[in-house]
C-alpha cells in the first residue's frame, strides 16, 4: 500500500515537471540555453557554443548507440561469448586520431572567437571606464568628460523583505549607462577596493575589475533596448546589490543624453556655491545616506553589532565636525569605511554629514555647507 502511494506521488511529480517544461517551452532558449545577444561577439560565442554542443550530442548518440547495440546483441541469453583477442592496433589508432581531429576542429573557430573577443584596441568610438566599488559601479565617459555612479535603485531597496511584484528586483539602478547602437565601445575595467566582475550576458562581456589593474573588452550593440547584468564576483556583503543596466539608443538620443548629463554636472557645481538650509540638507542627506551608508550603518543608524558601528550616538557623528568630514571624505584606514571624496559631490557630502549629525537619533544642531566640503578637498 505504501509502495503504491509512493508510486502515485512519484508519478504526479513527474507529470508536474513535464507540465512545467511544456508550459515554459516558449522560453526554453532563455532557460536552458545561451542567448544570442545583441553584439557580433555574442553571436560568435553563441554559434561556437552550439557547434560544440551538437558535436557532443552526436558523439553521445554514437557512443550510447554502440553500447546499447552491444548489450542487446551480446547478452548471455543469446549465447554470446567473450572475445579472446587482447588488443587492436587499428581501433587504438582510430580512438586516438578521431578525438584529436575533433579537438582541432573545435580549437580553430574557438581561437578565432577568443582573438576577436580580446581585440579591443582599435576603432573604438567611445571609451568607457568602469570602476567597481563596494557596492556600486562608477562610470567615466573618457571622451566626453561625463562621470557618475550607478547604484541599486531605491525601488529594490524598499521591497527587500518582500519583492513580490517587482519585475526587476535587484536588476534596476538609479542611473543606467546610455550607449549608442552600431558604434564600437571600449570598456576599461578597474576597482577601488576588491575584485568585482562586470557581466552583461547580452554583450558576451564578463570581465573582472581588479584593484591596480586594467582589463578591457569591447562591444558593438546592434539593437536598441535595455540590457541588464550583475556583478559576477563575490565582493562582500552587498555583492547581490550591484546590478548593471545599459540603455542602447540611437546616436541622436545618445548625444542628447550626454548634453543633459553635462548640464546636470554644471548644475551640481553651481549648487555647491549656494547656501543650503538645514531642511534642504536633511532631505537630500536622507537620500544619500540610504544609497551609500545604510547598507553598513543600518537604515535607522543602528549599525550591525560586531561588524559596522552605529551612527546613533556615534562619537564621530556627534563629535568634532572637521573629524566627521575627514572620515566621510577620506575613509578610515584598517576598516571597511570607504573614502567618499571621489564618489560624492560637494552637495551630497555636505547633505549626508548634516543628516548624520541631526538625524538617526542624533541632534547636534550644526550643519555643513557644500563650500566647506569644497575647501576641505
BALOBA-1460 file (C-alpha; in Angstrom, 3 decimals):
// residues 377
<rec num="1" residu="x" x="0.000" y="0.000" z="0.000"/>
<rec num="2" residu="x" x="2.797" y="2.400" z="0.924"/>
<rec num="3" residu="x" x="4.599" y="1.427" z="-2.246"/>
<rec num="4" residu="x" x="1.509" y="2.275" z="-4.320"/>
<rec num="5" residu="x" x="1.167" y="5.658" z="-2.601"/>
<rec num="6" residu="x" x="4.820" y="6.434" z="-3.218"/>
<rec num="7" residu="x" x="4.409" y="5.387" z="-6.850"/>
<rec num="8" residu="x" x="1.398" y="7.648" z="-7.295"/>
<rec num="9" residu="x" x="3.226" y="10.573" z="-5.704"/>
<rec num="10" residu="x" x="6.261" y="9.987" z="-7.906"/>
<rec num="11" residu="x" x="4.024" y="9.811" z="-10.999"/>
<rec num="12" residu="x" x="2.209" y="13.010" z="-10.020"/>
<rec num="13" residu="x" x="5.540" y="14.762" z="-9.512"/>
<rec num="14" residu="x" x="6.802" y="13.593" z="-12.892"/>
<rec num="15" residu="x" x="3.623" y="14.834" z="-14.574"/>
<rec num="16" residu="x" x="4.069" y="18.190" z="-12.843"/>
<rec num="17" residu="x" x="7.653" y="18.526" z="-14.066"/>
<rec num="18" residu="x" x="6.669" y="17.594" z="-17.613"/>
<rec num="19" residu="x" x="3.804" y="20.096" z="-17.500"/>
<rec num="20" residu="x" x="6.116" y="22.887" z="-16.371"/>
<rec num="21" residu="x" x="8.556" y="22.085" z="-19.132"/>
<rec num="22" residu="x" x="5.761" y="22.153" z="-21.702"/>
<rec num="23" residu="x" x="4.415" y="25.471" z="-20.372"/>
<rec num="24" residu="x" x="7.881" y="27.026" z="-20.445"/>
<rec num="25" residu="x" x="8.768" y="25.649" z="-23.869"/>
<rec num="26" residu="x" x="8.334" y="29.100" z="-25.395"/>
<rec num="27" residu="x" x="11.112" y="30.341" z="-23.110"/>
<rec num="28" residu="x" x="13.387" y="27.331" z="-23.497"/>
<rec num="29" residu="x" x="16.085" y="29.347" z="-25.254"/>
<rec num="30" residu="x" x="16.432" y="31.586" z="-22.210"/>
<rec num="31" residu="x" x="16.021" y="28.938" z="-19.524"/>
<rec num="32" residu="x" x="18.118" y="26.115" z="-20.917"/>
<rec num="33" residu="x" x="20.477" y="27.710" z="-23.392"/>
<rec num="34" residu="x" x="22.676" y="30.720" z="-24.001"/>
<rec num="35" residu="x" x="21.160" y="33.825" z="-25.546"/>
<rec num="36" residu="x" x="22.407" y="35.030" z="-28.900"/>
<rec num="37" residu="x" x="22.854" y="38.532" z="-27.550"/>
<rec num="38" residu="x" x="22.920" y="41.789" z="-29.476"/>
<rec num="39" residu="x" x="26.582" y="42.139" z="-30.439"/>
<rec num="40" residu="x" x="28.719" y="40.445" z="-33.114"/>
<rec num="41" residu="x" x="30.865" y="38.796" z="-30.445"/>
<rec num="42" residu="x" x="27.860" y="37.488" z="-28.521"/>
<rec num="43" residu="x" x="26.623" y="35.788" z="-31.689"/>
<rec num="44" residu="x" x="30.061" y="34.304" z="-32.349"/>
<rec num="45" residu="x" x="30.137" y="32.924" z="-28.822"/>
<rec num="46" residu="x" x="26.606" y="31.543" z="-29.237"/>
<rec num="47" residu="x" x="27.466" y="29.888" z="-32.580"/>
<rec num="48" residu="x" x="30.625" y="28.365" z="-31.085"/>
<rec num="49" residu="x" x="28.610" y="27.096" z="-28.129"/>
<rec num="50" residu="x" x="26.035" y="25.475" z="-30.431"/>
<rec num="51" residu="x" x="28.753" y="23.924" z="-32.607"/>
<rec num="52" residu="x" x="30.411" y="22.281" z="-29.596"/>
<rec num="53" residu="x" x="27.025" y="21.281" z="-28.176"/>
<rec num="54" residu="x" x="25.962" y="19.450" z="-31.344"/>
<rec num="55" residu="x" x="29.358" y="17.762" z="-31.676"/>
<rec num="56" residu="x" x="28.928" y="16.484" z="-28.102"/>
<rec num="57" residu="x" x="25.365" y="15.374" z="-28.874"/>
<rec num="58" residu="x" x="26.477" y="13.411" z="-31.952"/>
<rec num="59" residu="x" x="29.341" y="11.792" z="-30.032"/>
<rec num="60" residu="x" x="26.989" y="10.909" z="-27.190"/>
<rec num="61" residu="x" x="24.409" y="9.400" z="-29.516"/>
<rec num="62" residu="x" x="27.024" y="7.294" z="-31.312"/>
<rec num="63" residu="x" x="28.688" y="6.074" z="-28.120"/>
<rec num="64" residu="x" x="25.446" y="5.159" z="-26.339"/>
<rec num="65" residu="x" x="24.011" y="3.592" z="-29.506"/>
<rec num="66" residu="x" x="27.042" y="1.333" z="-29.816"/>
<rec num="67" residu="x" x="26.819" y="0.473" z="-26.121"/>
<rec num="68" residu="x" x="23.109" y="-0.348" z="-26.401"/>
<rec num="69" residu="x" x="23.639" y="-2.471" z="-29.527"/>
<rec num="70" residu="x" x="26.496" y="-4.332" z="-27.869"/>
<rec num="71" residu="x" x="24.473" y="-5.043" z="-24.722"/>
<rec num="72" residu="x" x="21.452" y="-6.259" z="-26.685"/>
<rec num="73" residu="x" x="23.256" y="-8.399" z="-29.245"/>
<rec num="74" residu="x" x="25.919" y="-9.852" z="-26.971"/>
<rec num="75" residu="x" x="23.799" y="-10.816" z="-23.989"/>
<rec num="76" residu="x" x="24.226" y="-14.129" z="-22.256"/>
<rec num="77" residu="x" x="20.731" y="-15.359" z="-23.194"/>
<rec num="78" residu="x" x="21.775" y="-15.328" z="-26.852"/>
<rec num="79" residu="x" x="24.783" y="-17.488" z="-26.092"/>
<rec num="80" residu="x" x="27.327" y="-14.722" z="-26.642"/>
<rec num="81" residu="x" x="30.874" y="-15.493" z="-25.526"/>
<rec num="82" residu="x" x="33.636" y="-13.059" z="-24.755"/>
<rec num="83" residu="x" x="36.181" y="-12.497" z="-27.500"/>
<rec num="84" residu="x" x="39.680" y="-13.819" z="-26.936"/>
<rec num="85" residu="x" x="41.654" y="-11.034" z="-28.641"/>
<rec num="86" residu="x" x="43.747" y="-8.791" z="-26.389"/>
<rec num="87" residu="x" x="44.107" y="-5.592" z="-28.381"/>
<rec num="88" residu="x" x="43.557" y="-3.996" z="-31.766"/>
<rec num="89" residu="x" x="46.105" y="-1.531" z="-33.098"/>
<rec num="90" residu="x" x="43.614" y="-0.260" z="-35.661"/>
<rec num="91" residu="x" x="40.977" y="0.504" z="-33.015"/>
<rec num="92" residu="x" x="43.531" y="2.247" z="-30.781"/>
<rec num="93" residu="x" x="44.675" y="4.435" z="-33.679"/>
<rec num="94" residu="x" x="41.079" y="5.329" z="-34.509"/>
<rec num="95" residu="x" x="40.107" y="6.319" z="-30.966"/>
<rec num="96" residu="x" x="43.307" y="8.397" z="-30.663"/>
<rec num="97" residu="x" x="43.168" y="10.165" z="-34.020"/>
<rec num="98" residu="x" x="39.402" y="10.799" z="-34.083"/>
<rec num="99" residu="x" x="39.253" y="12.784" z="-30.769"/>
<rec num="100" residu="x" x="42.392" y="14.684" z="-31.815"/>
<rec num="101" residu="x" x="40.755" y="15.677" z="-35.095"/>
<rec num="102" residu="x" x="37.597" y="16.737" z="-33.258"/>
<rec num="103" residu="x" x="39.577" y="18.870" z="-30.790"/>
<rec num="104" residu="x" x="41.486" y="20.553" z="-33.614"/>
<rec num="105" residu="x" x="38.212" y="21.187" z="-35.419"/>
<rec num="106" residu="x" x="36.833" y="22.872" z="-32.307"/>
<rec num="107" residu="x" x="40.059" y="24.753" z="-31.496"/>
<rec num="108" residu="x" x="40.187" y="26.595" z="-34.833"/>
<rec num="109" residu="x" x="36.869" y="28.519" z="-34.510"/>
<rec num="110" residu="x" x="37.348" y="28.831" z="-30.727"/>
<rec num="111" residu="x" x="40.718" y="30.537" z="-31.195"/>
<rec num="112" residu="x" x="39.278" y="32.936" z="-33.747"/>
<rec num="113" residu="x" x="36.407" y="33.854" z="-31.418"/>
<rec num="114" residu="x" x="38.768" y="34.327" z="-28.479"/>
<rec num="115" residu="x" x="41.034" y="36.631" z="-30.502"/>
<rec num="116" residu="x" x="38.066" y="38.711" z="-31.626"/>
<rec num="117" residu="x" x="36.742" y="38.833" z="-28.079"/>
<rec num="118" residu="x" x="40.017" y="40.194" z="-26.709"/>
<rec num="119" residu="x" x="40.765" y="42.675" z="-29.516"/>
<rec num="120" residu="x" x="39.543" y="45.977" z="-28.067"/>
<rec num="121" residu="x" x="42.466" y="48.027" z="-29.330"/>
<rec num="122" residu="x" x="41.335" y="49.925" z="-32.411"/>
<rec num="123" residu="x" x="38.439" y="51.856" z="-33.928"/>
<rec num="124" residu="x" x="36.639" y="52.447" z="-30.625"/>
<rec num="125" residu="x" x="34.310" y="55.443" z="-30.838"/>
<rec num="126" residu="x" x="33.536" y="55.515" z="-27.106"/>
<rec num="127" residu="x" x="35.908" y="54.699" z="-24.253"/>
<rec num="128" residu="x" x="34.012" y="53.893" z="-21.058"/>
<rec num="129" residu="x" x="35.922" y="53.440" z="-17.822"/>
<rec num="130" residu="x" x="34.134" y="51.101" z="-15.399"/>
<rec num="131" residu="x" x="35.206" y="51.091" z="-11.748"/>
<rec num="132" residu="x" x="33.842" y="48.653" z="-9.193"/>
<rec num="133" residu="x" x="33.165" y="49.992" z="-5.705"/>
<rec num="134" residu="x" x="31.609" y="48.222" z="-2.731"/>
<rec num="135" residu="x" x="28.769" y="48.111" z="-3.747"/>
<rec num="136" residu="x" x="28.097" y="50.169" z="-6.866"/>
<rec num="137" residu="x" x="29.595" y="50.989" z="-10.249"/>
<rec num="138" residu="x" x="31.350" y="54.196" z="-11.300"/>
<rec num="139" residu="x" x="31.292" y="55.119" z="-14.998"/>
<rec num="140" residu="x" x="33.530" y="57.650" z="-16.721"/>
<rec num="141" residu="x" x="32.982" y="58.542" z="-20.390"/>
<rec num="142" residu="x" x="36.599" y="59.422" z="-21.072"/>
<rec num="143" residu="x" x="35.951" y="61.201" z="-24.376"/>
<rec num="144" residu="x" x="33.023" y="63.257" z="-23.086"/>
<rec num="145" residu="x" x="34.037" y="64.203" z="-19.563"/>
<rec num="146" residu="x" x="30.868" y="62.657" z="-18.143"/>
<rec num="147" residu="x" x="31.177" y="60.732" z="-14.882"/>
<rec num="148" residu="x" x="28.615" y="59.286" z="-12.473"/>
<rec num="149" residu="x" x="27.975" y="56.472" z="-10.003"/>
<rec num="150" residu="x" x="25.254" y="53.898" z="-10.622"/>
<rec num="151" residu="x" x="23.671" y="52.283" z="-7.550"/>
<rec num="152" residu="x" x="20.836" y="49.879" z="-6.860"/>
<rec num="153" residu="x" x="17.507" y="51.656" z="-7.389"/>
<rec num="154" residu="x" x="15.523" y="52.661" z="-4.335"/>
<rec num="155" residu="x" x="12.574" y="50.661" z="-5.699"/>
<rec num="156" residu="x" x="14.507" y="47.460" z="-4.924"/>
<rec num="157" residu="x" x="15.714" y="48.681" z="-1.533"/>
<rec num="158" residu="x" x="12.158" y="49.495" z="-0.474"/>
<rec num="159" residu="x" x="10.911" y="45.921" z="-1.088"/>
<rec num="160" residu="x" x="13.980" y="43.983" z="0.004"/>
<rec num="161" residu="x" x="11.894" y="41.969" z="2.505"/>
<rec num="162" residu="x" x="9.040" y="41.301" z="0.061"/>
<rec num="163" residu="x" x="9.995" y="41.683" z="-3.611"/>
<rec num="164" residu="x" x="6.753" y="40.143" z="-4.876"/>
<rec num="165" residu="x" x="5.520" y="42.018" z="-7.925"/>
<rec num="166" residu="x" x="8.804" y="43.843" z="-8.566"/>
<rec num="167" residu="x" x="9.688" y="42.624" z="-12.062"/>
<rec num="168" residu="x" x="13.249" y="43.931" z="-11.992"/>
<rec num="169" residu="x" x="14.053" y="43.348" z="-8.334"/>
<rec num="170" residu="x" x="17.800" y="43.831" z="-7.792"/>
<rec num="171" residu="x" x="18.163" y="44.494" z="-11.525"/>
<rec num="172" residu="x" x="17.336" y="48.217" z="-11.610"/>
<rec num="173" residu="x" x="19.626" y="51.175" z="-10.966"/>
<rec num="174" residu="x" x="19.233" y="54.862" z="-10.227"/>
<rec num="175" residu="x" x="21.474" y="55.896" z="-13.145"/>
<rec num="176" residu="x" x="21.769" y="53.494" z="-16.107"/>
<rec num="177" residu="x" x="24.523" y="53.599" z="-18.694"/>
<rec num="178" residu="x" x="23.429" y="55.025" z="-22.038"/>
<rec num="179" residu="x" x="25.298" y="53.928" z="-25.182"/>
<rec num="180" residu="x" x="24.675" y="54.393" z="-28.908"/>
<rec num="181" residu="x" x="23.943" y="51.475" z="-31.207"/>
<rec num="182" residu="x" x="26.230" y="50.498" z="-34.099"/>
<rec num="183" residu="x" x="29.298" y="52.134" z="-32.524"/>
<rec num="184" residu="x" x="32.336" y="50.278" z="-31.195"/>
<rec num="185" residu="x" x="32.620" y="50.814" z="-27.456"/>
<rec num="186" residu="x" x="35.738" y="50.003" z="-25.491"/>
<rec num="187" residu="x" x="35.299" y="49.167" z="-21.806"/>
<rec num="188" residu="x" x="38.167" y="49.657" z="-19.341"/>
<rec num="189" residu="x" x="37.681" y="47.845" z="-16.029"/>
<rec num="190" residu="x" x="39.229" y="48.596" z="-12.643"/>
<rec num="191" residu="x" x="38.334" y="48.624" z="-8.955"/>
<rec num="192" residu="x" x="38.736" y="50.919" z="-5.970"/>
<rec num="193" residu="x" x="38.669" y="48.176" z="-3.335"/>
<rec num="194" residu="x" x="38.190" y="44.436" z="-4.024"/>
<rec num="195" residu="x" x="37.727" y="42.283" z="-7.117"/>
<rec num="196" residu="x" x="34.390" y="42.767" z="-8.872"/>
<rec num="197" residu="x" x="33.202" y="41.386" z="-12.214"/>
<rec num="198" residu="x" x="31.152" y="43.328" z="-14.790"/>
<rec num="199" residu="x" x="28.809" y="40.889" z="-16.530"/>
<rec num="200" residu="x" x="26.206" y="41.670" z="-19.208"/>
<rec num="201" residu="x" x="25.137" y="38.410" z="-20.937"/>
<rec num="202" residu="x" x="23.586" y="40.149" z="-23.959"/>
<rec num="203" residu="x" x="27.014" y="41.626" z="-24.792"/>
<rec num="204" residu="x" x="29.010" y="38.449" z="-24.048"/>
<rec num="205" residu="x" x="31.099" y="40.522" z="-21.636"/>
<rec num="206" residu="x" x="32.211" y="39.186" z="-18.277"/>
<rec num="207" residu="x" x="35.379" y="40.928" z="-17.193"/>
<rec num="208" residu="x" x="36.998" y="41.177" z="-13.774"/>
<rec num="209" residu="x" x="37.533" y="44.616" z="-12.233"/>
<rec num="210" residu="x" x="40.757" y="44.277" z="-10.232"/>
<rec num="211" residu="x" x="42.385" y="46.902" z="-7.949"/>
<rec num="212" residu="x" x="45.526" y="48.344" z="-9.515"/>
<rec num="213" residu="x" x="44.986" y="46.582" z="-12.836"/>
<rec num="214" residu="x" x="43.129" y="47.457" z="-16.046"/>
<rec num="215" residu="x" x="41.179" y="44.873" z="-18.033"/>
<rec num="216" residu="x" x="39.398" y="45.752" z="-21.247"/>
<rec num="217" residu="x" x="36.707" y="44.472" z="-23.557"/>
<rec num="218" residu="x" x="34.510" y="45.826" z="-26.325"/>
<rec num="219" residu="x" x="31.048" y="45.690" z="-27.841"/>
<rec num="220" residu="x" x="29.063" y="46.987" z="-30.787"/>
<rec num="221" residu="x" x="25.410" y="46.997" z="-29.783"/>
<rec num="222" residu="x" x="23.196" y="46.354" z="-32.791"/>
<rec num="223" residu="x" x="19.695" y="46.674" z="-31.320"/>
<rec num="224" residu="x" x="18.146" y="49.448" z="-29.192"/>
<rec num="225" residu="x" x="16.853" y="48.281" z="-25.840"/>
<rec num="226" residu="x" x="17.580" y="47.847" z="-22.150"/>
<rec num="227" residu="x" x="20.137" y="45.198" z="-21.211"/>
<rec num="228" residu="x" x="20.807" y="44.080" z="-17.667"/>
<rec num="229" residu="x" x="23.641" y="42.396" z="-15.837"/>
<rec num="230" residu="x" x="25.179" y="41.983" z="-12.400"/>
<rec num="231" residu="x" x="28.450" y="41.779" z="-10.543"/>
<rec num="232" residu="x" x="29.588" y="38.178" z="-11.025"/>
<rec num="233" residu="x" x="32.387" y="38.081" z="-8.443"/>
<rec num="234" residu="x" x="31.632" y="37.614" z="-4.749"/>
<rec num="235" residu="x" x="32.785" y="41.008" z="-3.463"/>
<rec num="236" residu="x" x="31.328" y="41.372" z="0.012"/>
<rec num="237" residu="x" x="28.136" y="41.752" z="1.990"/>
<rec num="238" residu="x" x="26.102" y="43.511" z="-0.708"/>
<rec num="239" residu="x" x="27.507" y="41.646" z="-3.704"/>
<rec num="240" residu="x" x="23.970" y="40.842" z="-4.865"/>
<rec num="241" residu="x" x="23.070" y="44.544" z="-4.866"/>
<rec num="242" residu="x" x="25.341" y="45.623" z="-7.751"/>
<rec num="243" residu="x" x="23.161" y="45.457" z="-10.880"/>
<rec num="244" residu="x" x="24.108" y="46.827" z="-14.294"/>
<rec num="245" residu="x" x="21.630" y="48.470" z="-16.639"/>
<rec num="246" residu="x" x="22.579" y="49.572" z="-20.162"/>
<rec num="247" residu="x" x="20.209" y="51.519" z="-22.373"/>
<rec num="248" residu="x" x="21.140" y="51.266" z="-26.062"/>
<rec num="249" residu="x" x="19.786" y="54.209" z="-28.062"/>
<rec num="250" residu="x" x="20.266" y="55.953" z="-31.389"/>
<rec num="251" residu="x" x="23.185" y="58.332" z="-31.904"/>
<rec num="252" residu="x" x="20.967" y="61.418" z="-31.664"/>
<rec num="253" residu="x" x="19.405" y="60.189" z="-28.410"/>
<rec num="254" residu="x" x="22.878" y="59.463" z="-27.049"/>
<rec num="255" residu="x" x="24.066" y="62.977" z="-27.887"/>
<rec num="256" residu="x" x="21.011" y="64.454" z="-26.160"/>
<rec num="257" residu="x" x="21.721" y="62.343" z="-23.079"/>
<rec num="258" residu="x" x="25.376" y="63.441" z="-22.998"/>
<rec num="259" residu="x" x="24.311" y="67.086" z="-23.236"/>
<rec num="260" residu="x" x="21.854" y="66.516" z="-20.391"/>
<rec num="261" residu="x" x="24.499" y="64.917" z="-18.177"/>
<rec num="262" residu="x" x="26.881" y="67.827" z="-18.798"/>
<rec num="263" residu="x" x="24.144" y="70.302" z="-17.918"/>
<rec num="264" residu="x" x="23.416" y="68.258" z="-14.792"/>
<rec num="265" residu="x" x="27.094" y="68.404" z="-13.795"/>
<rec num="266" residu="x" x="27.107" y="72.188" z="-14.276"/>
<rec num="267" residu="x" x="24.008" y="72.448" z="-12.074"/>
<rec num="268" residu="x" x="25.679" y="70.360" z="-9.348"/>
<rec num="269" residu="x" x="28.756" y="72.600" z="-9.485"/>
<rec num="270" residu="x" x="26.560" y="75.702" z="-9.219"/>
<rec num="271" residu="x" x="24.635" y="74.199" z="-6.296"/>
<rec num="272" residu="x" x="27.895" y="73.769" z="-4.412"/>
<rec num="273" residu="x" x="28.323" y="77.549" z="-4.378"/>
<rec num="274" residu="x" x="24.936" y="78.152" z="-2.758"/>
<rec num="275" residu="x" x="23.980" y="78.376" z="0.915"/>
<rec num="276" residu="x" x="21.662" y="75.492" z="1.803"/>
<rec num="277" residu="x" x="19.071" y="75.436" z="4.554"/>
<rec num="278" residu="x" x="19.028" y="72.764" z="7.234"/>
<rec num="279" residu="x" x="15.724" y="71.414" z="5.890"/>
<rec num="280" residu="x" x="17.050" y="71.032" z="2.339"/>
<rec num="281" residu="x" x="20.289" y="69.424" z="3.513"/>
<rec num="282" residu="x" x="18.396" y="66.922" z="5.677"/>
<rec num="283" residu="x" x="16.038" y="65.991" z="2.840"/>
<rec num="284" residu="x" x="18.888" y="65.400" z="0.391"/>
<rec num="285" residu="x" x="21.093" y="63.775" z="3.022"/>
<rec num="286" residu="x" x="18.440" y="61.165" z="3.784"/>
<rec num="287" residu="x" x="18.522" y="60.010" z="0.151"/>
<rec num="288" residu="x" x="22.332" y="59.991" z="0.005"/>
<rec num="289" residu="x" x="22.521" y="58.048" z="3.275"/>
<rec num="290" residu="x" x="20.025" y="55.421" z="2.070"/>
<rec num="291" residu="x" x="22.061" y="54.742" z="-1.073"/>
<rec num="292" residu="x" x="25.594" y="54.924" z="0.313"/>
<rec num="293" residu="x" x="25.579" y="54.367" z="4.077"/>
<rec num="294" residu="x" x="22.532" y="52.358" z="5.152"/>
<rec num="295" residu="x" x="23.963" y="49.034" z="3.951"/>
<rec num="296" residu="x" x="26.571" y="49.118" z="6.735"/>
<rec num="297" residu="x" x="25.275" y="51.553" z="9.359"/>
<rec num="298" residu="x" x="21.632" y="50.500" z="9.035"/>
<rec num="299" residu="x" x="18.594" y="52.415" z="7.731"/>
<rec num="300" residu="x" x="17.958" y="53.825" z="11.217"/>
<rec num="301" residu="x" x="21.613" y="54.200" z="12.191"/>
<rec num="302" residu="x" x="21.783" y="51.172" z="14.493"/>
<rec num="303" residu="x" x="24.674" y="49.580" z="12.607"/>
<rec num="304" residu="x" x="25.445" y="45.853" z="12.621"/>
<rec num="305" residu="x" x="26.834" y="44.796" z="16.026"/>
<rec num="306" residu="x" x="30.317" y="43.364" z="15.749"/>
<rec num="307" residu="x" x="30.682" y="44.402" z="12.115"/>
<rec num="308" residu="x" x="29.716" y="48.014" z="11.473"/>
<rec num="309" residu="x" x="29.354" y="50.773" z="14.098"/>
<rec num="310" residu="x" x="26.091" y="52.589" z="14.766"/>
<rec num="311" residu="x" x="25.570" y="56.184" z="13.717"/>
<rec num="312" residu="x" x="23.273" y="56.821" z="16.667"/>
<rec num="313" residu="x" x="25.335" y="58.481" z="19.435"/>
<rec num="314" residu="x" x="28.470" y="57.835" z="17.390"/>
<rec num="315" residu="x" x="31.496" y="59.784" z="18.682"/>
<rec num="316" residu="x" x="32.211" y="60.715" z="15.063"/>
<rec num="317" residu="x" x="28.698" y="61.890" z="14.183"/>
<rec num="318" residu="x" x="28.288" y="63.804" z="17.449"/>
<rec num="319" residu="x" x="31.886" y="64.974" z="17.830"/>
<rec num="320" residu="x" x="34.101" y="67.452" z="16.025"/>
<rec num="321" residu="x" x="32.600" y="68.316" z="12.641"/>
<rec num="322" residu="x" x="36.015" y="68.564" z="10.969"/>
<rec num="323" residu="x" x="36.860" y="65.000" z="12.009"/>
<rec num="324" residu="x" x="33.437" y="63.826" z="10.801"/>
<rec num="325" residu="x" x="34.113" y="65.410" z="7.397"/>
<rec num="326" residu="x" x="37.558" y="63.811" z="7.264"/>
<rec num="327" residu="x" x="36.233" y="60.303" z="7.983"/>
<rec num="328" residu="x" x="33.449" y="60.537" z="5.387"/>
<rec num="329" residu="x" x="35.666" y="62.090" z="2.718"/>
<rec num="330" residu="x" x="38.871" y="60.109" z="3.222"/>
<rec num="331" residu="x" x="37.673" y="56.896" z="4.843"/>
<rec num="332" residu="x" x="39.261" y="55.200" z="7.821"/>
<rec num="333" residu="x" x="42.345" y="53.056" z="7.462"/>
<rec num="334" residu="x" x="42.044" y="49.485" z="8.695"/>
<rec num="335" residu="x" x="38.248" y="49.464" z="8.494"/>
<rec num="336" residu="x" x="35.593" y="48.964" z="5.829"/>
<rec num="337" residu="x" x="34.876" y="52.704" z="5.823"/>
<rec num="338" residu="x" x="35.418" y="53.843" z="2.219"/>
<rec num="339" residu="x" x="36.569" y="57.266" z="1.063"/>
<rec num="340" residu="x" x="33.637" y="59.124" z="-0.476"/>
<rec num="341" residu="x" x="35.597" y="62.147" z="-1.649"/>
<rec num="342" residu="x" x="35.734" y="60.810" z="-5.205"/>
<rec num="343" residu="x" x="32.284" y="59.209" z="-5.116"/>
<rec num="344" residu="x" x="30.032" y="62.042" z="-3.970"/>
<rec num="345" residu="x" x="29.661" y="65.684" z="-4.909"/>
<rec num="346" residu="x" x="30.233" y="68.574" z="-2.503"/>
<rec num="347" residu="x" x="26.473" y="68.919" z="-2.060"/>
<rec num="348" residu="x" x="25.970" y="65.207" z="-1.396"/>
<rec num="349" residu="x" x="28.792" y="65.116" z="1.146"/>
<rec num="350" residu="x" x="27.532" y="68.195" z="2.950"/>
<rec num="351" residu="x" x="23.993" y="66.820" z="2.976"/>
<rec num="352" residu="x" x="24.839" y="63.354" z="4.294"/>
<rec num="353" residu="x" x="27.142" y="64.685" z="7.021"/>
<rec num="354" residu="x" x="24.459" y="67.137" z="8.118"/>
<rec num="355" residu="x" x="21.889" y="64.332" z="8.067"/>
<rec num="356" residu="x" x="24.060" y="62.048" z="10.185"/>
<rec num="357" residu="x" x="24.610" y="64.782" z="12.776"/>
<rec num="358" residu="x" x="20.952" y="65.755" z="13.031"/>
<rec num="359" residu="x" x="19.012" y="62.519" z="12.392"/>
<rec num="360" residu="x" x="19.265" y="58.820" z="13.240"/>
<rec num="361" residu="x" x="18.886" y="59.650" z="16.938"/>
<rec num="362" residu="x" x="21.465" y="62.467" z="16.851"/>
<rec num="363" residu="x" x="20.710" y="66.161" z="17.343"/>
<rec num="364" residu="x" x="23.929" y="68.130" z="17.253"/>
<rec num="365" residu="x" x="22.280" y="71.165" z="15.662"/>
<rec num="366" residu="x" x="25.051" y="72.248" z="13.271"/>
<rec num="367" residu="x" x="25.120" y="71.939" z="9.508"/>
<rec num="368" residu="x" x="27.811" y="71.618" z="6.853"/>
<rec num="369" residu="x" x="27.667" y="73.756" z="3.736"/>
<rec num="370" residu="x" x="28.959" y="72.455" z="0.370"/>
<rec num="371" residu="x" x="31.521" y="75.259" z="0.362"/>
<rec num="372" residu="x" x="33.105" y="73.728" z="3.483"/>
<rec num="373" residu="x" x="33.481" y="70.408" z="1.672"/>
<rec num="374" residu="x" x="34.990" y="72.158" z="-1.322"/>
<rec num="375" residu="x" x="37.559" y="73.902" z="0.878"/>
<rec num="376" residu="x" x="38.410" y="70.622" z="2.621"/>
<rec num="377" residu="x" x="39.226" y="68.744" z="-0.578"/>
